Amino acid sequence: MSRSSFLLKHLLFISLALCLTLVSNAQQLQLSVSDKNHTPVSLASVYIDDKLAGFTDKTGLFSGKERMRERFILRIESLGFEPFAKELLRDTLPPVLNIALADGGMMDNIVVTAGRRAENIATVPSSVTILTGKI
């Protein structure tokens, strides 16, 4: 065996080991998000270490292959519910992590109003052309 083929085999082995290490950091994360009555919560935002990972589907499920550190913070937010945040260990995750969101109570009323000043042709900020003839 020549020296160049020996070095090539070792380089290939090191590259393969590095790729396997990088792939092992990405792990399948499966969540089931519901309220206290076990009703699925759709379109809940799922964050991993403050990075948006995605949203739950209409059945309250989230599934994604995410890069997670050994210890990471899972945060889930949805309109009308209290935010959920918890530090988790990557190696101790169950196949499907069930999360029950607490009711956020009643939302305050929101009032949206609009107004417009009276304008005339002399104060309109765009050009106006009056068409009087036929083509």
LINJO-V481588 format. One record per residue. RES is the residue in one letter. SS is DSSP state (~ for helix, > for strand, _ for the rest). Layout:
BEGIN
RES,SS + RES,SS
END
This chain:
BEGIN
M,_ + S,_ + R,~ + S,~ + S,~ + F,~ + L,~ + L,~ + K,~ + H,~ + L,~ + L,~ + F,~ + I,~ + S,~ + L,~ + A,~ + L,~ + C,~ + L,~ + T,~ + L,~ + V,~ + S,~ + N,~ + A,> + Q,> + Q,> + L,> + Q,> + L,> + S,> + V,> + S,> + D,> + K,_ + N,_ + H,_ + T,_ + P,> + V,_ + S,_ + L,_ + A,_ + S,> + V,> + Y,> + I,> + D,_ + D,_ + K,> + L,> + A,> + G,> + F,> + T,_ + D,_ + K,_ + T,_ + G,_ + L,> + F,> + S,> + G,> + K,> + E,> + R,> + M,_ + R,_ + E,_ + R,> + F,> + I,> + L,> + R,> + I,> + E,> + S,_ + L,_ + G,_ + F,> + E,_ + P,_ + F,> + A,> + K,> + E,> + L,> + L,> + R,~ + D,~ + T,~ + L,_ + P,_ + P,_ + V,_ + L,> + N,> + I,> + A,> + L,> + A,_ + D,> + G,_ + G,_ + M,_ + M,_ + D,_ + N,_ + I,_ + V,_ + V,_ + T,_ + A,_ + G,_ + R,_ + R,_ + A,_ + E,_ + N,_ + I,_ + A,_ + T,_ + V,_ + P,_ + S,_ + S,_ + V,_ + T,_ + I,_ + L,_ + T,_ + G,_ + K,_ + I,_
END
